[in-house]
Amino acid sequence: MPDVDVAILGGGCAGLSLAARLAGTGVSFRVIEPRTAYADDRAWSFWRTAEDPFRDCVRASWSRWSVAGPGGTVMRASRAVPYQTVTSGAFYDKALALIDACPQGAATLGHRAEAAIPAGGAMQVETTAGALTARHVIDARHPARRPVFGQYFLGREIACGSAVFDPRTVPLMHFRRGYSDGVDFLYILPFAPDRALVEVTSFAATSPSRALFGRWLADELDALGIGAHDVLREEAGALPMQAGFADPPAPGTVRIGLGGGAARPSTGYAFQRIQAQADALSRQLAAGAPLRTPLDPPMTRFMDRVFLQVLRGAPERGPALLESLFRNAASERLERFLSGSTRAADRLSVMASLPPAPFLRAAAWPA
Ligand SMILES: Cc1cc2nc3c(=O)[nH]c(=O)nc-3n(C[C@H](O)[C@H](O)[C@H](O)COP(=O)(O)OP(=O)(O)OC[C@H]3O[C@@H](n4cnc5c(N)ncnc54)[C@H](O)[C@@H]3O)c2cc1C
């Protein structure tokens, strides 16, 4: 008999999302995670289009967001599909508490998974805490591949002495020129009039340097009229924006999280798609069914490929293209599409809101 039904390699967003669901099913599992303690290291924001077990970790919810490009500012609003932020600190606490309360689940912290090898009808997992055997191995570690195009960002949560931010509206993409050679924009999560996460972001082939991001962020804080302030938290990231981006799974394993293609290629958003992967796998594991993570349908993959080809080929056109998407796509359809919706009506609305010429060229001549 294997030691556990499921070994989960990596206790980050994807590994813990799966473990939190398995904790209620009777399926036995072990999470292997190198961290010895978790910090509130990131904020996950997304348009909520589905339920997940972390609803009580939502720190803020907005029903308005703005995009500012060469043609002016576009305001969009939706109460049905709000933009929400889950704090990772609350998420990690909740997931670890669910695992703790589960007699057939455990998290081994402070140890790394090193290899997973098929052995006699089960899997042998080598870890720095010794070996264990499992019926299934779910690999939720960081991707080993490097993307050819990505979303790079540096953000600081700040508290300042005056009311600078409008907490009713998220400045989602306020485009800038002259920083990187990609598509640059400012993103703000305004938690209160005097408190926000201010983030500078590039969609680019390579990451701008930390020094450039630091200068740019300082410029933005100056432009907002923010004088003395406290930095409460800093976050930086590099997310894949590449159609078909995923590590090939090792034999006998299933790949989830960023390494399993969870980031939406045209945006880098991953949180909700990770929740969808965890929902599907926990259902299949509880039912003893074959394991399969949800795949993007061919039409969605084609649209992502064409969109990214246009963006990479002519980043200077990115601000106008993205602005026209937010200006013209029907309310909520774009937000659902960016969150991973596969509905044909959402897709059509997005296609109809973009200028056809560059996309037809990219569709006809794949790079
Ligand atoms: C700062 C930041 C902000 C983000 N904001 C958003 C957002 O607003 N919205 C959104 O949709 N997405 C966002 N993302 C993208 C994405 O949702 C996150 O990166 C998310 O954490 C990805 O989950 P994951 O499980 O794939 O990776 P991680 O959460 O990074 O988990 C990977 C885990 O693998 C572990 N690991 C590494 N090596 C080993 C090993 N040898 N053995 C075992 N475990 C190992 C790591 O310690 C880690 O815990 C953000 C990413 C970052 C970095």
The ligand as a Tripos MOL2 file, in Angstrom:
@<TRIPOS>MOLECULE
LIG
   53    58     1     0     0
SMALL
NO_CHARGES

@<TRIPOS>ATOM
      1 C1          3.9800   38.9080   -6.3890 C.3       1 LIG1
      2 C2          2.9750   38.1770   -7.2290 C.ar      1 LIG1
      3 C3          1.6980   38.7110   -7.4060 C.ar      1 LIG1
      4 C4          0.7490   38.0260   -8.1800 C.ar      1 LIG1
      5 N1         -0.4780   38.5850   -8.3430 N.ar      1 LIG1
      6 C5         -1.4150   37.9230   -9.0550 C.ar      1 LIG1
      7 C6         -2.7130   38.4600   -9.1910 C.ar      1 LIG1
      8 O1         -2.9920   39.5790   -8.7160 O.2       1 LIG1
      9 N2         -3.6590   37.7430   -9.8520 N.ar      1 LIG1
     10 C7         -3.3860   36.5200  -10.3950 C.ar      1 LIG1
     11 O2         -4.2780   35.8900  -10.9660 O.2       1 LIG1
     12 N3         -2.1340   36.0040  -10.3210 N.ar      1 LIG1
     13 C8         -1.1650   36.6750   -9.6780 C.ar      1 LIG1
     14 N4          0.1040   36.1370   -9.5720 N.ar      1 LIG1
     15 C9          0.3950   34.9200  -10.3480 C.3       1 LIG1
     16 C10         0.0540   33.6110   -9.6640 C.3       1 LIG1
     17 O3         -1.2920   33.6050   -9.2220 O.3       1 LIG1
     18 C11         0.9880   33.3290   -8.5140 C.3       1 LIG1
     19 O4          2.3140   33.3030   -8.9800 O.3       1 LIG1
     20 C12         0.6750   32.0250   -7.8010 C.3       1 LIG1
     21 O5          1.3330   32.0350   -6.5630 O.3       1 LIG1
     22 C13         1.1250   30.8230   -8.6320 C.3       1 LIG1
     23 O6          0.8580   29.6550   -7.9070 O.3       1 LIG1
     24 P1          1.7870   28.3600   -7.9980 P.3       1 LIG1
     25 O7          1.2850   27.4100   -6.9910 O.co2     1 LIG1
     26 O8          1.9440   27.9530   -9.4110 O.co2     1 LIG1
     27 O9          3.2330   28.8900   -7.5780 O.3       1 LIG1
     28 P2          3.7420   29.3200   -6.0720 P.3       1 LIG1
     29 O10         2.5890   29.9010   -5.3690 O.co2     1 LIG1
     30 O11         4.9160   30.1310   -6.3450 O.co2     1 LIG1
     31 O12         4.0830   27.9170   -5.4590 O.3       1 LIG1
     32 C14         5.1630   27.1210   -5.8730 C.3       1 LIG1
     33 C15         5.6500   26.4040   -4.6180 C.3       1 LIG1
     34 O13         6.6100   25.4270   -4.9560 O.3       1 LIG1
     35 C16         7.5150   25.3870   -3.8800 C.3       1 LIG1
     36 N5          8.7360   24.6790   -4.2960 N.ar      1 LIG1
     37 C17         9.7920   25.1390   -5.0050 C.ar      1 LIG1
     38 N6         10.7170   24.1580   -5.1460 N.ar      1 LIG1
     39 C18        10.2150   23.0640   -4.5240 C.ar      1 LIG1
     40 C19        10.6990   21.7450   -4.3310 C.ar      1 LIG1
     41 N7         11.8760   21.3240   -4.8190 N.pl3     1 LIG1
     42 N8          9.9290   20.8710   -3.6470 N.ar      1 LIG1
     43 C20         8.7160   21.2450   -3.1600 C.ar      1 LIG1
     44 N9          8.2150   22.4970   -3.3150 N.ar      1 LIG1
     45 C21         8.9660   23.3750   -3.9880 C.ar      1 LIG1
     46 C22         7.7300   26.8540   -3.5310 C.3       1 LIG1
     47 O14         8.3200   27.0340   -2.2650 O.3       1 LIG1
     48 C23         6.3050   27.3560   -3.6220 C.3       1 LIG1
     49 O15         5.6360   27.2960   -2.3860 O.3       1 LIG1
     50 C24         1.0810   36.8000   -8.8110 C.ar      1 LIG1
     51 C25         2.3710   36.3070   -8.6490 C.ar      1 LIG1
     52 C26         3.3060   36.9760   -7.8780 C.ar      1 LIG1
     53 C27         4.7010   36.4020   -7.7570 C.3       1 LIG1
@<TRIPOS>BOND
     1     1     2 1
     2     2     3 ar
     3     2    52 ar
     4     3     4 ar
     5     4     5 ar
     6     4    50 ar
     7     5     6 ar
     8     6     7 ar
     9     6    13 1
    10     7     8 2
    11     7     9 ar
    12     9    10 ar
    13    10    11 2
    14    10    12 ar
    15    12    13 ar
    16    13    14 ar
    17    14    15 1
    18    14    50 ar
    19    15    16 1
    20    16    17 1
    21    16    18 1
    22    18    19 1
    23    18    20 1
    24    20    21 1
    25    20    22 1
    26    22    23 1
    27    23    24 1
    28    24    25 2
    29    24    26 1
    30    24    27 1
    31    27    28 1
    32    28    29 2
    33    28    30 1
    34    28    31 1
    35    31    32 1
    36    32    33 1
    37    33    34 1
    38    33    48 1
    39    34    35 1
    40    35    36 1
    41    35    46 1
    42    36    37 ar
    43    36    45 ar
    44    37    38 ar
    45    38    39 ar
    46    39    40 ar
    47    39    45 ar
    48    40    41 1
    49    40    42 ar
    50    42    43 ar
    51    43    44 ar
    52    44    45 ar
    53    46    47 1
    54    46    48 1
    55    48    49 1
    56    50    51 ar
    57    51    52 ar
    58    52    53 1
@<TRIPOS>SUBSTRUCTURE
     1 LIG1         1 GROUP 0 **** ****
